[in-house]
C-alpha cells in the first residue's frame, strides 16, 4: 500500500512540493543513467540499450513489488497496457527523431507532449502562461537549430504524444491500482514491446557490461519511473507535466558540472524560466490545496452535516403552570 494517498490527504499543501522533489530526483536519475550507459550506446545501439534496460527494470520491479495479475478490472488492465505502450513508444520515437533531427529540435518537440497536457489541465487562463514560459525555457536550453525533415518531424511529434500519454496514464494507473503494482506491470509490457531490440542487442553485451546496464536500468527506469508515478499520484498531471521540463535543464547542469561544458547566456535564461515556472506551479498548487482544505473544515463531534440535531428532552423548558385568579373582593370592602 503506497503512502501517496494518505500523504496527499493529510498534508495537501506539502504534496506539490514533494511531487516537485520527486520529479527533480527522477530527472537526475535519468541523466545519471544515461551517463552510466554512455559507453554502451556505440556498441549496443540506443534502442538496444533502451530495450535491455527496460527488461532488467521489469525483472527488478516484479521481484520487489510482486504484483498480482488477478482481480483487476478491464479498465485497470487497459490503463496498464497503454501505459506500457507509452513507455516503449517514447523510446523508439524519440531516438528515431534524434536520428533525423538536430538533438535540440527533437527534445523541444518531445516536451510539447507533457506541456500540452499541463495546458489542457489548467482551469485558469492566466496560468496558461506557465506552460508557455516553460516551453520558451526548453527552447533556450535545447537551442534548436538546423533543418527540419518531414520524417523527423513525424517521429518528434509522435514522441510528444507518447510523452503526453505517459503523463496522463501515470495518473490513471495510479488511481486504479495500489502501490507500484500497476507501474511494475506496465514496465513489463514496455519490455515485451521492446524485446525485438533487446534480443538483437543482447549478444553484443559482454559480462562486465551487464552490471553497467543493471545500474542504468535501476536509475533510469526503476527509480525515475517510480518517482514520476508517485509524483502524479500526490499532485496532478498539470503540475508534473510542467515540471517534466526540468529534464533538459538537468542535462545542461550535469554537462556543465561533470563535463565542463559552458552555459551560454541563453541557456542560463532558459534554466531560469523553467525553474521559475516550475516553482510557480508548485506554489499555486500548494496554495489551492491549502484553500481547499480550509473550506472543508470537519464538523463538530457528533454532528452530521445536513441534519438538525435533536434537543434532549431534559433541555426543554418546563411548561408554564396555570395559576387560577384569586376571587374578587366584596364590593365596598377595603383591602386593609
TORBA-790394 format. One line per field, with one value per residue (C-alpha): residue number from 1; residue in three letters; x, y, z. Coordinates in nm, 4 decimals. Layout:
<nodes>
k (NUM; ...)
r (ALA; ...)
X (X; ...)
Y (Y; ...)
Z (Z; ...)
</nodes>
This chain:
<nodes>
k (1; 2; 3; 4; 5; 6; 7; 8; 9; 10; 11; 12; 13; 14; 15; 16; 17; 18; 19; 20; 21; 22; 23; 24; 25; 26; 27; 28; 29; 30; 31; 32; 33; 34; 35; 36; 37; 38; 39; 40; 41; 42; 43; 44; 45; 46; 47; 48; 49; 50; 51; 52; 53; 54; 55; 56; 57; 58; 59; 60; 61; 62; 63; 64; 65; 66; 67; 68; 69; 70; 71; 72; 73; 74; 75; 76; 77; 78; 79; 80; 81; 82; 83; 84; 85; 86; 87; 88; 89; 90; 91; 92; 93; 94; 95; 96; 97; 98; 99; 100; 101; 102; 103; 104; 105; 106; 107; 108; 109; 110; 111; 112; 113; 114; 115; 116; 117; 118; 119; 120; 121; 122; 123; 124; 125; 126; 127; 128; 129; 130; 131; 132; 133; 134; 135; 136; 137; 138; 139; 140; 141; 142; 143; 144; 145; 146; 147; 148; 149; 150; 151; 152; 153; 154; 155; 156; 157; 158; 159; 160; 161; 162; 163; 164; 165; 166; 167; 168; 169; 170; 171; 172; 173; 174; 175; 176; 177; 178; 179; 180; 181; 182; 183; 184; 185; 186; 187; 188; 189; 190; 191; 192; 193; 194; 195; 196; 197; 198; 199; 200; 201; 202; 203; 204; 205; 206; 207; 208; 209; 210; 211; 212; 213; 214; 215; 216; 217; 218; 219; 220; 221; 222; 223; 224; 225; 226; 227; 228; 229; 230; 231; 232; 233; 234; 235; 236; 237; 238; 239; 240; 241; 242; 243; 244; 245; 246; 247; 248; 249; 250; 251; 252; 253; 254; 255; 256; 257; 258; 259; 260; 261; 262; 263; 264; 265; 266; 267; 268; 269; 270; 271; 272; 273; 274; 275; 276; 277; 278; 279; 280; 281; 282; 283; 284; 285; 286; 287; 288; 289; 290; 291; 292; 293; 294; 295; 296; 297; 298; 299; 300; 301; 302; 303; 304; 305; 306; 307; 308; 309; 310; 311; 312; 313; 314; 315; 316; 317; 318; 319; 320; 321; 322; 323; 324; 325; 326; 327; 328; 329; 330; 331; 332; 333; 334; 335; 336)
r (UNK; UNK; UNK; UNK; UNK; UNK; UNK; UNK; UNK; UNK; UNK; UNK; UNK; UNK; UNK; UNK; UNK; UNK; UNK; UNK; UNK; UNK; UNK; UNK; UNK; UNK; UNK; UNK; UNK; UNK; UNK; UNK; UNK; UNK; UNK; UNK; UNK; UNK; UNK; UNK; UNK; UNK; UNK; UNK; UNK; UNK; UNK; UNK; UNK; UNK; UNK; UNK; UNK; UNK; UNK; UNK; UNK; UNK; UNK; UNK; UNK; UNK; UNK; UNK; UNK; UNK; UNK; UNK; UNK; UNK; UNK; UNK; UNK; UNK; UNK; UNK; UNK; UNK; UNK; UNK; UNK; UNK; UNK; UNK; UNK; UNK; UNK; UNK; UNK; UNK; UNK; UNK; UNK; UNK; UNK; UNK; UNK; UNK; UNK; UNK; UNK; UNK; UNK; UNK; UNK; UNK; UNK; UNK; UNK; UNK; UNK; UNK; UNK; UNK; UNK; UNK; UNK; UNK; UNK; UNK; UNK; UNK; UNK; UNK; UNK; UNK; UNK; UNK; UNK; UNK; UNK; UNK; UNK; UNK; UNK; UNK; UNK; UNK; UNK; UNK; UNK; UNK; UNK; UNK; UNK; UNK; UNK; UNK; UNK; UNK; UNK; UNK; UNK; UNK; UNK; UNK; UNK; UNK; UNK; UNK; UNK; UNK; UNK; UNK; UNK; UNK; UNK; UNK; UNK; UNK; UNK; UNK; UNK; UNK; UNK; UNK; UNK; UNK; UNK; UNK; UNK; UNK; UNK; UNK; UNK; UNK; UNK; UNK; UNK; UNK; UNK; UNK; UNK; UNK; UNK; UNK; UNK; UNK; UNK; UNK; UNK; UNK; UNK; UNK; UNK; UNK; UNK; UNK; UNK; UNK; UNK; UNK; UNK; UNK; UNK; UNK; UNK; UNK; UNK; UNK; UNK; UNK; UNK; UNK; UNK; UNK; UNK; UNK; UNK; UNK; UNK; UNK; UNK; UNK; UNK; UNK; UNK; UNK; UNK; UNK; UNK; UNK; UNK; UNK; UNK; UNK; UNK; UNK; UNK; UNK; UNK; UNK; UNK; UNK; UNK; UNK; UNK; UNK; UNK; UNK; UNK; UNK; UNK; UNK; UNK; UNK; UNK; UNK; UNK; UNK; UNK; UNK; UNK; UNK; UNK; UNK; UNK; UNK; UNK; UNK; UNK; UNK; UNK; UNK; UNK; UNK; UNK; UNK; UNK; UNK; UNK; UNK; UNK; UNK; UNK; UNK; UNK; UNK; UNK; UNK; UNK; UNK; UNK; UNK; UNK; UNK; UNK; UNK; UNK; UNK; UNK; UNK; UNK; UNK; UNK; UNK; UNK; UNK; UNK; UNK; UNK; UNK; UNK; UNK; UNK; UNK; UNK; UNK; UNK; UNK; UNK; UNK; UNK; UNK; UNK; UNK)
X (0.0000; 0.1505; 0.1742; 0.0791; -0.2921; -0.2663; 0.0081; -0.1988; -0.4997; -0.3075; -0.0778; -0.2348; -0.0255; 0.3012; 0.2100; 0.3025; 0.6418; 0.7122; 0.5915; 0.8323; 1.1134; 1.0219; 1.0363; 1.3684; 1.5304; 1.3802; 1.5276; 1.8687; 1.8397; 1.7689; 2.0754; 2.2962; 2.1547; 2.2437; 2.5930; 2.6489; 2.5360; 2.7026; 2.9776; 2.7186; 2.5338; 2.8034; 2.8379; 2.4833; 2.2820; 2.0411; 1.7305; 1.9169; 2.0244; 1.6700; 1.5157; 1.7620; 1.7370; 1.3566; 1.3819; 1.6198; 1.3974; 1.0900; 1.2635; 1.3709; 1.0217; 0.8483; 1.0784; 1.0406; 0.6702; 0.5352; 0.2152; -0.0927; -0.2439; -0.5814; -0.8744; -0.8151; -1.0915; -1.0856; -1.0331; -0.7299; -0.5728; -0.6398; -0.4568; -0.1664; -0.1208; -0.1499; 0.0961; 0.3468; 0.2861; 0.3584; 0.6848; 0.8036; 0.6859; 0.8709; 1.1991; 1.1507; 1.0037; 1.2450; 1.5597; 1.4282; 1.3583; 1.7160; 1.8375; 1.6596; 1.6677; 1.9138; 1.9013; 1.7663; 1.4669; 1.3933; 1.3989; 1.1751; 0.9210; 0.9073; 0.8354; 0.5377; 0.3551; 0.3606; 0.3396; 0.0245; -0.1182; -0.0367; -0.2034; -0.5182; -0.5453; -0.5169; -0.8514; -0.7481; -0.6475; -0.3748; -0.1991; -0.1576; 0.1362; 0.3387; 0.3488; 0.4189; 0.7140; 0.8371; 0.8326; 1.0357; 1.2829; 1.3108; 1.3758; 1.6547; 1.8144; 1.7950; 1.8979; 1.7224; 1.8909; 1.9380; 1.6782; 1.3581; 1.2768; 0.9251; 1.0142; 1.1962; 0.9005; 0.6649; 0.8879; 0.9290; 0.5560; 0.4940; 0.7353; 0.5422; 0.2155; 0.3788; 0.5269; 0.1914; 0.0240; 0.2868; 0.1991; -0.1781; -0.1667; 0.0566; -0.2359; -0.4908; -0.2927; -0.2050; -0.5724; -0.6750; -0.4039; -0.2392; 0.1287; 0.3591; 0.1700; 0.0432; 0.3818; 0.5588; 0.3140; 0.3354; 0.7150; 0.6792; 0.4512; 0.7069; 0.9863; 0.7892; 0.7239; 1.0938; 1.2051; 1.2873; 1.5577; 1.6668; 1.7043; 1.9053; 2.1332; 2.1877; 2.4698; 2.6715; 2.6747; 2.9736; 2.9910; 3.1041; 2.8627; 2.5642; 2.6453; 2.6597; 2.3309; 2.1719; 2.2795; 2.1466; 1.8159; 1.7708; 1.8496; 1.6766; 1.3670; 1.3065; 1.3878; 1.2883; 0.9604; 0.8609; 0.9160; 0.7223; 0.4414; 0.4234; 0.4554; 0.1425; -0.0459; 0.0206; -0.0123; -0.1698; -0.0840; -0.0843; 0.1913; 0.4003; 0.3519; 0.5121; 0.7860; 0.8975; 1.0646; 1.3376; 1.4936; 1.6839; 1.7755; 1.9198; 2.1062; 2.2614; 2.3632; 2.5116; 2.7020; 2.8394; 2.9416; 3.0589; 3.1835; 3.2916; 3.0520; 2.9925; 2.6468; 2.5643; 2.3518; 2.0563; 2.0833; 2.1033; 1.7918; 1.6155; 1.7063; 1.5682; 1.2400; 1.1943; 1.2830; 1.0736; 0.7695; 0.8039; 0.8295; 0.5205; 0.3229; 0.4204; 0.3343; -0.0057; -0.0914; 0.0046; -0.1975; -0.5011; -0.4747; -0.4482; -0.7546; -0.9489; -0.8505; -0.9612; -1.3020; -1.3505; -1.3422; -1.4658; -1.7953; -1.8044; -1.8060; -2.1461; -2.2839; -2.3857; -2.3775; -2.7253; -2.9055; -3.0543; -2.9533; -3.2381; -3.2771; -3.2622; -3.5897; -3.4134; -3.3091; -3.6650; -3.8018; -4.0569; -4.4165; -4.5551; -4.8044; -5.1569; -5.2462; -5.6149; -5.7129; -5.7994; -6.1689; -6.2579; -6.3004; -6.6594; -6.7905; -6.7183; -6.4723; -6.1267; -5.8016; -5.6613)
Y (0.0000; 0.3316; 0.6347; 0.8678; 0.8924; 0.9300; 1.1890; 1.3906; 1.3795; 1.4659; 1.7352; 1.8697; 2.1885; 1.9910; 1.7388; 1.9672; 2.0421; 1.6745; 1.5932; 1.8511; 1.6933; 1.3521; 1.4861; 1.6578; 1.3442; 1.1361; 1.3707; 1.3499; 0.9698; 0.9749; 1.1892; 0.9674; 0.6601; 0.7995; 0.8885; 0.5384; 0.3705; 0.6174; 0.3713; 0.1104; 0.3252; 0.2843; -0.0934; -0.1986; 0.0836; 0.3305; 0.1183; -0.1932; -0.0228; 0.1072; -0.2346; -0.4191; -0.1522; -0.1841; -0.5634; -0.5507; -0.2904; -0.5084; -0.8009; -0.5795; -0.4330; -0.7693; -0.9147; -0.6172; -0.5421; -0.8893; -0.7548; -0.9731; -1.0313; -1.1364; -0.9292; -0.6348; -0.4729; -0.4303; -0.0564; -0.1236; -0.3604; -0.1178; 0.1561; -0.0728; -0.1849; 0.1677; 0.2962; 0.0321; 0.1190; 0.4847; 0.3893; 0.1854; 0.4416; 0.7247; 0.5419; 0.4292; 0.7542; 0.9870; 0.8060; 0.7902; 1.1649; 1.2231; 1.0203; 1.2569; 1.5903; 1.8002; 1.6995; 2.0383; 2.0201; 1.6589; 1.7480; 2.0515; 1.8530; 1.5748; 1.8157; 1.9560; 1.6470; 1.6983; 2.0771; 2.0370; 1.8098; 2.0749; 2.3466; 2.1406; 2.0572; 2.4251; 2.5701; 2.9352; 3.1252; 3.3309; 3.0114; 2.9089; 3.1481; 2.8998; 2.6130; 2.8746; 3.0181; 2.6645; 2.5935; 2.9091; 2.7912; 2.4494; 2.6214; 2.8276; 2.5325; 2.2863; 2.5552; 2.4016; 2.4763; 2.3281; 2.1972; 2.0034; 1.6879; 1.5544; 1.2116; 1.3632; 1.5894; 1.2897; 1.0990; 1.4060; 1.4757; 1.1058; 1.1169; 1.4174; 1.2227; 0.9279; 1.1517; 1.3212; 0.9798; 0.8679; 1.1699; 1.1175; 0.7386; 0.7623; 0.9302; 0.6827; 0.3698; 0.5203; 0.5749; 0.2245; 0.0300; 0.0215; 0.0805; 0.0245; -0.2784; -0.1033; 0.0503; -0.2863; -0.4487; -0.1534; -0.1710; -0.5409; -0.4505; -0.1957; -0.4511; -0.7026; -0.4436; -0.3526; -0.7170; -0.7263; -0.4663; -0.6399; -0.9843; -0.8413; -0.6417; -0.8937; -1.0908; -0.7693; -0.7128; -0.8717; -0.9862; -0.6613; -0.4516; -0.6310; -0.4749; -0.1298; -0.1999; -0.3074; 0.0148; 0.2188; 0.0292; 0.0894; 0.4605; 0.5415; 0.3223; 0.1774; 0.4952; 0.7571; 0.5965; 0.5168; 0.8776; 1.0079; 0.7667; 0.8799; 1.2486; 1.2344; 1.0491; 1.3084; 1.6164; 1.6299; 1.5923; 1.9729; 2.0106; 1.7153; 1.7937; 2.1342; 2.0037; 1.7405; 2.0258; 2.0111; 1.7211; 1.9305; 2.1747; 1.8919; 1.7682; 2.1109; 2.1378; 1.7873; 1.8672; 2.1852; 2.0245; 1.6812; 1.7547; 2.1161; 2.2362; 2.6105; 2.7511; 3.0376; 3.3349; 3.1922; 2.8572; 3.0314; 3.2343; 2.9164; 2.7480; 3.0462; 3.0324; 2.6577; 2.6671; 2.9785; 2.8340; 2.5081; 2.6903; 2.8954; 2.5819; 2.4181; 2.7320; 2.7739; 2.4081; 2.4240; 2.7405; 2.5926; 2.2740; 2.4763; 2.6835; 2.3689; 2.2158; 2.5285; 2.5134; 2.1554; 2.2101; 1.8926; 1.9213; 1.9139; 1.5777; 1.4105; 1.6488; 1.5063; 1.7622; 1.8475; 1.7005; 1.9236; 1.7847; 1.6782; 1.8598; 1.6253; 1.6139; 1.7300; 2.0524; 2.1536; 2.4352; 2.3298; 2.4121; 2.7209; 2.6459; 2.7851; 2.9975; 3.0411; 3.4034; 3.4963; 3.5745; 3.9424; 4.1120; 4.2026; 4.5282; 4.8302; 4.6384; 4.7840; 4.5885; 4.6628)
Z (0.0000; -0.1026; 0.1223; -0.1626; -0.0914; 0.2892; 0.2418; -0.0041; 0.2278; 0.5447; 0.4008; 0.0800; 0.0841; 0.1013; -0.1703; -0.4671; -0.3104; -0.2533; -0.6053; -0.7443; -0.5439; -0.6868; -1.0430; -0.9746; -0.8302; -1.1114; -1.3701; -1.2045; -1.2077; -1.5813; -1.6502; -1.4352; -1.6074; -1.9493; -1.8289; -1.6871; -2.0107; -2.2484; -2.3478; -2.4460; -2.6993; -2.9654; -2.9342; -2.8421; -3.0005; -2.8415; -2.8942; -2.7826; -2.4594; -2.4050; -2.4573; -2.2345; -1.9680; -1.9705; -1.9478; -1.6489; -1.4802; -1.5325; -1.3598; -1.0677; -1.0204; -1.0495; -0.7819; -0.5468; -0.5945; -0.6832; -0.8408; -0.8657; -1.2084; -1.0690; -0.9577; -1.1897; -1.3907; -1.7667; -1.7158; -1.4942; -1.7483; -2.0330; -1.8452; -1.7584; -2.1192; -2.2614; -2.0013; -2.1115; -2.4776; -2.3989; -2.2266; -2.5232; -2.7797; -2.6032; -2.6502; -3.0101; -3.1418; -2.9635; -3.0740; -3.4303; -3.4109; -3.2971; -3.5949; -3.8358; -3.6497; -3.4512; -3.0842; -2.9703; -3.2056; -3.1079; -2.7370; -2.7904; -2.9912; -2.7319; -2.4471; -2.6331; -2.5052; -2.1275; -2.1649; -2.3738; -2.1043; -1.8436; -2.0550; -2.1165; -1.7441; -1.6475; -1.5392; -1.5106; -1.8221; -1.6625; -1.5525; -1.9171; -1.9133; -1.7056; -1.9622; -2.2310; -2.0354; -1.9713; -2.3452; -2.4087; -2.1459; -2.3130; -2.6467; -2.4948; -2.3146; -2.6037; -2.8585; -3.1597; -3.4883; -3.8296; -4.0686; -4.0239; -4.2136; -4.2550; -4.1195; -3.8228; -3.7521; -3.7538; -3.5115; -3.2884; -3.2677; -3.2106; -2.9189; -2.7863; -2.7998; -2.6237; -2.3522; -2.3012; -2.2779; -2.0273; -1.8112; -1.8240; -1.7863; -1.4789; -1.3053; -1.4384; -1.3496; -1.0132; -0.9411; -1.0480; -0.8637; -0.5225; -0.4576; -0.7534; -0.8869; -1.1974; -1.2720; -1.2493; -1.4909; -1.7310; -1.7373; -1.8187; -2.1111; -2.2307; -2.2035; -2.4112; -2.6813; -2.6933; -2.6884; -3.0650; -2.9991; -2.6761; -2.8327; -3.1195; -2.8879; -2.6059; -2.7775; -2.8053; -2.4283; -2.2554; -1.8943; -1.7332; -1.9343; -1.7807; -1.4441; -1.6038; -1.7764; -1.4471; -1.2727; -1.5642; -1.5518; -1.1796; -1.2085; -1.5367; -1.5112; -1.1636; -0.9693; -1.2284; -1.3389; -0.9795; -0.8748; -1.1774; -1.0938; -0.7311; -0.8248; -1.0412; -0.7683; -0.4984; -0.7215; -1.0685; -1.4365; -1.4642; -1.2061; -1.3214; -1.6913; -1.6372; -1.4089; -1.6605; -1.8489; -1.5856; -1.7793; -2.0379; -1.7613; -1.5531; -1.8599; -1.9149; -1.5491; -1.5406; -1.8601; -1.7064; -1.3775; -1.4912; -1.8434; -1.8101; -2.0795; -2.0983; -2.0243; -2.2578; -2.1527; -2.3463; -2.1680; -1.8293; -1.9128; -2.0209; -1.6936; -1.5008; -1.6964; -1.6470; -1.2777; -1.2171; -1.3940; -1.2055; -0.8733; -0.9593; -1.0473; -0.7170; -0.5196; -0.6880; -0.6396; -0.2724; -0.2153; -0.3889; -0.1838; 0.1373; 0.0432; -0.0385; 0.2915; 0.4783; 0.3096; 0.4220; 0.7987; 0.9683; 1.1592; 1.5357; 1.7057; 1.6972; 1.4356; 1.0992; 0.8121; 0.6867; 0.9900; 1.2574; 1.5951; 1.8201; 2.1517; 2.4511; 2.6469; 2.9626; 2.7918; 2.7032; 2.9160; 3.1761; 3.0766; 3.2432; 3.5299; 3.5026; 3.8107; 3.8892; 3.9530; 4.3142; 4.3803; 4.3662; 4.6985; 4.8123; 4.6800; 4.9203; 5.1396; 5.1908; 5.1135; 5.4544)
</nodes>
